[in-house]
Amino acid sequence: MFQVRARARATRTAALLTSGVLAVSVLAGCGSGGDEENRSRAVPVDIAPADRSRTADGGSLRWAVDALPTTLNAFQADADAATARVVGAVLPALFTLDDRGRPRMNPDYLESAEIVEREPQQVVLYKLHQEAVWSDGREIGAPDFVAQWRALSGKDSAYWTARNAGYERIQKIERGASDLEVRVTFSKPYTDWEALFTPLYPKEVMGSPDAFNDGARTKLTQTAGPFRLKTVDTKTGTATLDRNPRWWGKVAKLDTLVLRAVPRKDRAAALAGGSLDVAEVEPSTADRITRAARQGGADQGGPLSHGPGAQVTAADAIRSWALAYGSDKAKAAEERAARKAAQEAAAAYAAEQAGLRRYTVRKTLEPAYTQLALNGETGPLADERVRRAVARALDRRELAETVLGPLGLPAQPVGSHLALAGQDAYADSSGALGSQDTQEALALLADAGWTKAGARATATPEDGTKAGAEASKAPASASPSPSGGSPAAGARAADRASDEGLYIVGDDKGGARTVRADSAPGTHVLAPAPAPAVHSALLRQARALTEALADAKPAAGTDGAAAEDGAAGDRSDAQGGAPGAYAPRGTAAAPAPAPDKAAAGPLGKDGQPLSLRFVLPSGPGSEALRTVGDKIVGMLDRIGIRTEIVKVSDDSFFKDHIASGDYDLALYSWPGTAYPATDGRPIFAKPEPATDGSLLVEQNYTRVGTDHIDQLFEQAAAELDEKASRDLVRQADARIWAAAGSIPLYQRPQLVAVRKTVVNAGAFGFLTPRYEDIGFRAPEKGPEGSPGASPEKSPGASAGAQGEESAEKAGEKSTEASPGKSPDKSTEASPGKSPEKSAAKAADEAADKTGDKTGEKAADEAAEESSE
């Protein structure tokens, strides 16, 4: 097993992806159209924008975070999303991002910022806002810039920094013509200078290692944003921000902003209870909110088409009724108890749905993408041709559609490792590798020596064989050959030969190696997010009826309509398919390829089967990844590559497998960035063998890199002409595609549940939130806007309650009473019913015309009619 050790030189947290190859002349033409042609259209942000004049003054907004911040120092290794949320509201951001991920000068802190000298050295002059002060009244100035530079330059190891990119290029910082001017002189040109000093901490935090390492973890006594940090309460799981009285900009609309720690699995219940105003949610919760809004008050408390009881058919209900009122008293009592539990579960679910009507789902694409990573250090994937074959076997559009299609988001595959749709640097360079082509994939494998005949020397078990690190222990004759095979290899061999500095890690092994990764790898990858709650107790109760009748009907889970209409959580333990691998609601399961569809059958070389170890997270919230993984398995099977899926815990997934290199294939995500020349470099940097036999991989977890890619990143970072720098980034991306160390698949969805009255918040995408503008819609004049009208109002959400629309209130009045109705209430059968009518038809009609019963109850009454 690999040992992971820290690399001395830490890197910037936000990063991107993996490696590259191919001749310069070929790559120069990839994605070579004009900027407008190359830049794909971005999905708009969804934040319900509102003018400040139409936003209420006051109120408290409760915003869900996964956990309270572990540190308030954004430059430490364990800084997380909650850290970024607090820091964004209380500290200076000299540059913010617009909705296309472009840096924009922040006029709240800067009057200007520009490069004033390029020769002999780059000099940037910052002119600070004349009213900008820290919360203790001290002016923001050059001493703060100097302290942050010295702390993050990497020259003083006493500072426990997680990233220093850019700061090491600074030669000196000095006061300008006045206290409001700061001159920064660079020792080397730096194109991404706008990334520096955001956030900007006061010199009191950056001035000493003790304050940096420990003091700023739990408190920020000096701040300079529209809010200040009031309290962090670990008992209640809340961090409270209130207005900064010394803020010189537009006064924050909210009185307080409360960050509340709510695990994603618990957010549906928290939203239904009205204890949150904004929460990022999983697809299953978003689906419930959408259904609740769609049904609104129209159903008048009638049966829901989803949730507990929705899957019960008329036949099930008839059978249940017969048992409940049959002659066997023991079975009758058991069945009645099960029916009562199911009805209570349905009533509770309906009550939650009524609460969820207060919210809407705002959605866009998250500035992050999911990739298939191919470990190029050992085993079959050390051969570039095998990696390319895997990539050519994938239908990336189908994989994107699997995740994004059911959510109503564009299912366009990501075409770049270094930028996302809408960004200036974006260009689809996937042509450097080629599109899906089964025959070309087979030719690449044959060229690498993997053939159907090669697998016949030994039998290949149908259920998979050892692969990855274990497969690499095979005799040397089974190792992928880096050359030769068929005449078709000519051009590909020429490409490889012409790309100087190609480095496939593992080709020059002289013995066992130690692997060194980034000092805090877990902070750089978007770990699989926890899923929303699967209401297991409710679902078990709802399924009690079916389980009681298992001896008299087919196994549950075979009804296609039920699977389509059930909530996503309802399918979490359904039978069929790989456990835990379920896509968002409405996504068809990936069909297993028929035996005759496997183009090559199992492939092998010298009797060793071509089998890859595919590591996936097993926890809640990773259902989409597992669904995509299953589809990839089917696609690879069609070209003769067998895969062994290994599901590991979320805690172990990255630390014990990705960072340490214990995998062949894996799915994980990288965040997008506005600074690809800086943030992309550590992800694709050529791994460096150290004198002690260790391997320095930084964040290049696929362990494939070239000198030329490193050079392109360095040139892009030092190029002060923006267009020229973008062109160099695109050249690097084309080479990364050609190496097939990582294959971008799709941009992740961003789904945010927001109270309907909240404005200027939601699915931000790249856009930096303006915290001072977030608030509640100002109430309309008239009786409908009176305070206290909303039944979900709590002391922390008064402004939100005031703004509820009258239509929503009417809907809640008509629906919130329905859970209180007894689902077991009997309805007399109509004497005019025809006794010959089938039970199923009677049940259907009863369900159509009954307005105050669950679907199961309506079916029960139809059964009673039929029996009469």
DRENMIRO-571395 format. One record per residue (C-alpha): residue in three letters; x, y, z. Coordinates in pm, whole numbers, plus 50000, padded with zeros to 5 digits. Example, Ala and Ser with C-alpha at 12.3 -4.5 7.8 and 13.67 -1.06 7.14 Angstrom:
ALA512304955050780 SER513674989450714 
//
This chain:
MET500005000050000 PHE501215035249928 GLN502315059250196 VAL501235095450155 ARG503575122250288 ALA503265159850280 ARG504915180250012 ALA506815210050143 ARG505415233749888 ALA501665237249947 THR499375249649674 ARG496255269849622 THR493055252649737 ALA490875257449433 ALA492165235049155 LEU491225215248851 LEU492525182448704 THR495165158848554 SER497735153648258 GLY498625155847883 VAL500395146147549 LEU500335148947164 ALA502275167246897 VAL502285205246906 SER501235208346544 VAL498215186446600 LEU497115202846923 ALA497505238046793 GLY494355233346589 CYS492195218846866 GLY489535243546976 SER491165270546767 GLY488075290746684 GLY487535326346802 ASP486755334247162 GLU483025337547101 GLU482975304846907 ASN484885286247178 ARG482925299547473 SER479895277847532 ARG476825294247679 ALA476665293448057 VAL473525283948247 PRO472155315648413 VAL472355320348787 ASP469075317148975 ILE468925340849274 ALA465605359849239 PRO467295393649192 ALA465485423249346 ASP466265460049380 ARG467145471049732 SER464065493149735 ARG461935461749703 THR463825443349977 ALA462615445450335 ASP464805460650603 GLY465545437250891 GLY464915400850963 SER467115370851019 LEU467965346150745 ARG468925310450834 TRP471325294550588 ALA472225257550609 VAL475855246650610 ASP477175211150640 ALA479005219250963 LEU480255248951159 PRO483575261851027 THR486525242751165 THR488655273851117 LEU488045310251031 ASN491385312450849 ALA490685306450480 PHE494375299350414 GLN494565268950641 ALA494265233250518 ASP490985225450694 ALA489115256450575 ASP485775245650431 ALA482625259350267 ALA481375273550597 THR484695291850638 ALA484235307150295 ARG480675317650379 VAL481715335850696 VAL484805351450542 GLY482865363250237 ALA480515383350457 VAL482985398150706 LEU486355403550531 PRO487505424050230 ALA487405408149885 LEU489365430849654 PHE488065412249349 THR484815392749320 LEU483535370149040 ASP480665377048804 ASP478265350548678 ARG480755339848409 GLY483595335248653 ARG485415367348556 PRO487255387648822 ARG485725421648885 MET487195449549100 ASN485165454549416 PRO484355491949448 ASP483575488049818 TYR487325484149882 LEU489115497249573 GLU488935529149372 SER491295513349120 ALA493755484749077 GLU495935481148771 ILE499325471648633 VAL501225504448616 GLU504625490248511 ARG505555459448307 GLU509265465348258 PRO511685458948407 GLN509275443948662 GLN505515441148698 VAL504115466648942 VAL500465467249052 LEU499085498549216 TYR496055495249445 LYS494125526749537 LEU491975519049840 HIS488525532549914 GLN489025562550139 GLU486405550950389 ALA487595514850413 VAL488345506750777 TRP488555476651004 SER485885472651268 ASP488195487951530 GLY488405519951326 ARG491905514951181 GLU492315522150808 ILE492945493050575 GLY496395499050430 ALA499845487250323 PRO500715470950660 ASP497875446050607 PHE499125437650257 VAL502695433250384 ALA501645410350670 GLN499595387950441 TRP502405385750183 ARG504975375650444 ALA502655349550597 LEU501795333650263 SER505085337250073 GLY506285303250188 LYS509535317350325 ASP508575312750690 SER507705276650771 ALA506285287251108 TYR503095297150924 TRP500875266850861 THR499645277550521 ALA497695255750280 ARG498395276749971 ASN500805303549862 ALA500395305149483 GLY501255339849356 TYR502535353649685 GLU505945337549626 ARG506305359049312 ILE506095391749507 GLN509395409849563 LYS508225438749779 ILE505185458349896 GLU505335494949986 ARG503185525150056 GLY502345546049752 ALA501925583549726 SER499495582850019 ASP498245559350287 LEU495475548950048 GLU497925535749786 VAL499725502349792 ARG502465493349540 VAL503175456349484 THR506325447749286 PHE506715412549146 SER509975393749100 LYS508355374448813 PRO505345384548601 TYR502065370848728 THR498935370248514 ASP496605360648801 TRP497535389849028 GLU493815397049077 ALA493585364949282 LEU495825379249553 PHE494685395649880 THR491185380649862 PRO490225376350133 LEU492395402350303 TYR493015396450671 PRO494095423650917 LYS497765425251016 GLU496725413851365 VAL495945379451215 MET498775376950962 GLY501475394251167 SER502575364351377 PRO502545326351337 ASP500625321951662 ALA497825345051553 PHE497745329151208 ASN497895292951322 ASP495695294351631 GLY494135328151700 ALA492195330751372 ARG490775295751398 THR488025305051642 LYS487615342851637 LEU487935373251415 THR488055404151627 GLN488775428151338 THR486555425751033 ALA485695448550742 GLY482575436350566 PRO478845443850573 PHE478595418950861 ARG480745410251157 LEU481055377251342 LYS478905378551654 THR478965343051792 VAL479845307251707 ASP477715284351924 THR478705247851907 LYS475775237652128 THR473125250951892 GLY475255245051584 THR474985281051467 ALA477305309251365 THR475595342951385 LEU476665373551186 ASP475195407751255 ARG475485441751088 ASN478855458851103 PRO478205493951245 ARG481445506651088 TRP480565494150736 TRP480865523050492 GLY478955506850206 LYS475265500350162 VAL473785488950491 ALA472985451950505 LYS469295444950460 LEU469295417050717 ASP469705422651089 THR471425389151123 LEU472635361150902 VAL472625327651084 LEU474625298350946 ARG473065266851083 ALA474765232951071 VAL472265208450919 PRO473475176250754 ARG472065172450406 LYS470185141250502 ASP468205161850756 ARG467455192050539 ALA464105180550401 ALA462715177750754 ALA464325210850861 LEU462825228650562 ALA459425213150618 GLY459555224850979 GLY460335260350867 SER463665262751049 LEU465705271850738 ASP465425298450472 VAL468215287950233 ALA469705253150193 GLU471555235249918 VAL469765202049868 GLU470115168849689 PRO467975160049385 SER465515139149587 THR464715168249820 ALA464505192249528 ASP462045168349364 ARG459855168149674 ILE459795206149687 THR458925208249319 ARG456115182949362 ALA454795201349666 ALA454695234149474 ARG453085217849173 GLN450325202049376 GLY449895232949594 GLY446375236049717 ALA444925220549405 ASP444665186149556 GLN442615199749848 GLY444375175750082 GLY443855146649847 PRO446165117149785 LEU449755124249694 SER451215108149384 HIS454485100749563 GLY455825091349903 PRO454555064650144 GLY451435047350017 ALA451725060749662 GLN452995027449533 VAL450095007449673 THR447994993749388 ALA444304985349395 ALA445184948549403 ASP447404954349706 ALA444624973249880 ILE442064946049811 ARG444364919449949 SER445134940650255 TRP441454946950322 ALA440724910050293 LEU443384901450550 ALA442404929750785 TYR438784918550797 GLY439354881350750 SER438574852750986 ASP442164847951100 LYS442204871351401 ALA445984871451444 LYS446674880251083 ALA443844905551086 ALA445294923451388 GLU448754923451231 GLU447434937050903 ARG445374964351071 ALA448454975551264 ALA450454976750943 ARG447694996350769 LYS447555021351055 ALA451345025951050 ALA451285031350674 GLN448475056750705 GLU450345075650977 ALA453465075850763 ALA451495089350469 ALA449945116250689 ALA453355126650825 TYR454775127950474 ALA451825148850358 ALA452405172850647 GLU456035176850541 GLN454935182950184 ALA452635210650307 GLY455595226850480 LEU457765223850170 ARG455275244749970 ARG456815275450132 TYR459975269749929 THR461095269749571 VAL464115253149410 ARG466615276349244 LYS469025258149021 THR471985262748793 LEU475235244248725 GLU477745244349007 PRO481225257648920 ALA482655222448946 TYR482775191948724 THR482845154548773 GLN485595135148600 LEU486615099248545 ALA490165096348680 LEU492495069848536 ASN495485061048753 GLY498465060148517 GLU501075048448766 THR500745010748747 GLY498764983348580 PRO497154984548236 LEU496415021948260 ALA500115030148271 ASP499865025247894 GLU498575056747728 ARG496795036047460 VAL494685017947720 ARG493705050847880 ARG492705064647541 ALA490705033147469 VAL488785037647795 ALA488065073747702 ARG486955064947347 ALA484515039247486 LEU482605065347689 ASP479435082447572 ARG479935114047775 ARG476685129647660 GLU474725099747786 LEU476495102048122 ALA475735139148148 GLU472105132848056 THR471855106648330 VAL472615132348599 LEU471395165448457 GLY468485155548233 PRO466015146848511 LEU466785180448676 GLY465935200748367 LEU469515212948328 PRO471485212648001 ALA473285179447963 GLN476285192247773 PRO479525173047843 VAL482365194147978 GLY484925201247704 SER487785214947912 HIS489775205648221 LEU490645241948291 ALA487495262648236 LEU483735258348234 ALA481025269347993 GLY480695306947975 GLN484215314748090 ASP486595333547862 ALA489185305647876 TYR486695278547783 ALA487255259347462 ASP486165223947384 SER489495206547333 SER488155171047359 GLY488905167046987 ALA492545161647087 LEU491415127847217 GLY488465120646990 SER484805112747039 GLN483235079547130 ASP484295052746882 THR484095016046978 GLN486145003946684 GLU488925028946751 ALA488915018847117 LEU489314982347017 ALA492144991446778 LEU493965010047056 LEU493634980047285 ALA494854956347016 ASP497764979546950 ALA498644977147320 GLY498504939047302 TRP495124933447467 THR493124909047256 LYS490454883047293 ALA492974856147208 GLY495264869147481 ALA492644861147745 ARG492274824547647 ALA495424812247813 THR493604813748145 ALA489924814148223 THR488424847748309 PRO485834846648589 GLU482614863548489 ASP482314881048824 GLY485564900548786 THR489204895148871 LYS491814912349076 ALA493004944348921 GLY494744976848993 ALA497444973849254 GLU496954936149275 ALA497054931948900 SER500324950748891 LYS501874921749081 ALA501504899848773 PRO504624887748591 ALA506484913548390 SER505274897748070 ALA501744908848156 SER502684945348189 PRO501384968147914 SER503974973447647 PRO504585010047568 SER505125002947202 GLY504324982346900 GLY501404961146799 SER499634969346477 PRO500624992046188 ALA497865015246303 ALA500185026246583 GLY502335047046348 ALA500755081046391 ARG500165075646761 ALA503785065546818 ALA504915096146625 ASP502715118046846 ARG504255103447158 ALA507795106547027 SER507295142746925 ASP506035153547266 GLU509255159347453 GLY509265152547824 LEU506385127447828 TYR506515111148167 ILE504405081048250 VAL504965074648617 GLY505995038948683 ASP507985033348365 ASP511265039248545 LYS510665020648868 GLY513815008949037 GLY512074995849342 ALA509315003949588 ARG508295040149599 THR506735062649855 VAL504055086049728 ARG503965122149843 ALA500785141349794 ASP499665176449881 SER499765184450249 ALA495985185650271 PRO494565166649976 GLY491125163250128 THR490575200450113 HIS490985202549738 VAL488495176749615 LEU484755180749631 ALA483995151249849 PRO480745132549787 ALA478085153149959 PRO475775136050208 ALA472365128450063 PRO469045141550191 ALA467255120050445 VAL465855087250325 HIS462765084550538 SER463505048450616 ALA461075044350901 LEU458205058450700 LEU459075037750399 ARG459345005850600 GLN455865012450735 ALA454515019950391 ARG456004987750258 ALA454724966650547 LEU451654957950344 THR453654945050052 GLU455994925450276 ALA453044908950451 LEU451794897150114 ALA455154886049973 ASP454054849849967 ALA451174858049735 LYS452664882149479 PRO455934889549290 ALA458774906049475 ALA458564943349534 GLY460454966249302 THR459224951348972 ASP456504976748911 GLY457925001548659 ALA455295028048720 ALA455895027149092 ALA459595031149045 GLU458985061048821 ASP456585078849054 GLY458225070749387 ALA460425096349558 ALA464155092249505 GLY464595082249865 ASP462035054549822 ARG464415036949582 SER467425037449811 ASP466955001249912 ALA464874988449622 GLN465984956149462 GLY467624953049125 GLY470844968148999 ALA473924976249201 PRO473034985849561 GLY473175023049618 ALA473575032249252 TYR470425051549177 ALA470135082548966 PRO467845111949038 ARG464145105049001 GLY463055096848649 THR466435084148530 ALA466205050548361 ALA468485023648496 ALA471445015148278 PRO470644982748096 ALA473274955948118 PRO474754950047775 ALA473584918247612 PRO476304891747570 ASP476234894947194 LYS476714932847223 ALA480174929647379 ALA482244938647078 ALA485364920747185 GLY484454898247476 PRO486914896547763 LEU490344908347655 GLY493694897647791 LYS497414896247733 ASP499594865847792 GLY496754849747984 GLN496204879748211 PRO492664894448185 LEU492174931648125 SER490364941248444 LEU490284974748623 ARG489484983148984 PHE486775009848994 VAL486565026949336 LEU483345045049424 PRO482025060849746 SER479285041249919 GLY477665067250141 PRO474385085850105 GLY474585114149855 SER476725094149614 GLU473855077249433 ALA474435097149115 LEU478125088049111 ARG477285051349148 THR474705053248872 VAL477245069348640 GLY479755043048748 ASP477375015148651 LYS476885030448308 ILE480645033348259 VAL481014996648352 GLY478554987548075 MET480375009347821 LEU483744993747905 ASP482284958847897 ARG481364964447533 ILE485034967847442 GLY486164938247649 ILE487354956347962 ARG486104940948282 THR485754961748595 GLU485674953148962 ILE483584979049147 VAL484824985549499 LYS482575006549719 VAL484255023550013 SER483085047050286 ASP483055084150210 ASP485675090550479 SER488015064950325 PHE487325072449958 PHE489695101249908 LYS492195097050189 ASP492855059850151 HIS492285055049779 ILE492505085949559 ALA495355104249732 SER497325072249789 GLY496805059049435 ASP494925027749540 TYR492575026749242 ASP492465022148865 LEU489295041848792 ALA487475066649015 LEU484845093948993 TYR485325126549182 SER484965163849119 TRP487205194249089 PRO486035229949145 GLY486155254948863 THR488325285848888 ALA488745320748751 TYR492515315648752 PRO493325284148552 ALA497005292148496 THR497525291748873 ASP494975266848997 GLY495375241348719 ARG499135237048751 PRO499295215449069 ILE496635192148930 PHE498605184748616 ALA502165189848737 LYS504595162748633 PRO505215140248935 GLU508765144649057 PRO510895115949188 ALA512675126849505 THR516155116549617 ASP514695095149896 GLY512685074149651 SER509395091749719 LEU507125105749452 LEU505935141649472 VAL502495142249310 GLU501105174949452 GLN497435171649350 ASN498055151249035 TYR496315120249165 THR496295103148826 ARG500105104748834 VAL500555113148466 GLY502365144448352 THR504785159548102 ASP507455186148102 HIS505675204047820 ILE502445207948017 ASP504415222248308 GLN506075246848070 LEU502735257647923 PHE501355264948270 GLU504435284548365 GLN504245304748042 ALA500515311348093 ALA501085322948452 ALA503845347048343 GLU501995361148039 LEU500475395148115 ASP498545396547788 GLU495175381047879 LYS494435366547536 ALA497905351547500 SER497625336347847 ARG494235320947758 ASP495695305947440 LEU498475289347641 VAL495915275447886 ARG493965260747596 GLN497105244647454 ALA497775228647791 ASP494195216047806 ALA494455199547464 ARG497505180247579 ILE495735170147897 TRP492905155947688 ALA495325136947466 ALA496945119747764 ALA493545107047884 GLY494575107548248 SER491235122848338 ILE488035126048141 PRO485685154948229 LEU482105142448217 TYR479575168248334 GLN479225199848537 ARG477655192948873 PRO474115205248942 GLN473555232149203 LEU470125229349365 VAL469155253649640 ALA465905253449836 VAL464945289449913 ARG461965303750098 LYS459785320149836 THR460125354349994 VAL463945354449995 VAL465595376149729 ASN469135379549595 ALA470075344549711 GLY469915309749569 ALA471975291649306 PHE474915315449257 GLY477105294549027 PHE480345314348991 LEU478735346649112 THR480075360749440 PRO477135367849674 ARG476495403849778 TYR475585396550136 GLU474385431850206 ASP471685428249940 ILE470295394850055 GLY466985397350236 PHE463255391950219 ARG460885406649966 ALA459235437850101 PRO455605430350194 GLU452885442849965 LYS450725469950110 GLY447445457450245 PRO446135431850491 GLU447845402750317 GLY451285415750415 SER450595418650786 PRO453185403251014 GLY452415370351178 ALA450255357150898 SER452615329050812 PRO452125298251031 GLU455775288551001 LYS457085321351144 SER459785318051406 PRO461575345851600 GLY464475342951360 ALA462465346751040 SER459975374751097 ALA460795393350778 GLY460335361550579 ALA456945355850730 GLN455785390850645 GLY456415385850278 GLU454465353850214 GLU452085358449922 SER448385355349983 ALA448095327849725 GLU450635307049912 LYS448805313150239 ALA445565302050086 GLY447225270549960 GLU448655263050302 LYS445295268250470 SER443685243350240 THR446425217350266 GLU447875219150614 ALA444625207150761 SER444625175850548 PRO447255156750749 GLY445015159651049 LYS442205141650873 SER441985105350956 PRO443175085450654 ASP441155056450787 LYS437865075050764 SER435325053550584 THR433265064250290 GLU430025046650211 ALA429935029249875 SER427655044949621 PRO424525023249578 GLY424545030949208 LYS427805012349142 SER427634982548913 PRO428484950349105 GLU430114936348792 LYS432704964148778 SER436244950948821 ALA438004958449148 ALA440904975848975 LYS438614998348771 ALA436535006549075 ALA439675014749266 ASP440885037848992 GLU437605056348978 ALA437415058749353 ALA440895073849364 ASP439935099049095 LYS436825111749271 THR437915109749635 GLY439395142749748 ASP440315136750111 LYS441885102250120 THR445245087050049 GLY445565065549737 GLU445565034549954 LYS442345044450131 ALA440575051549806 ALA441625017449682 ASP440415001750008 GLU436945016249957 ALA436925004349598 ALA437704969849729 GLU434794972449974 GLU432464982849691 SER433564953549483 SER433054929049766 GLU429554941949820 
//
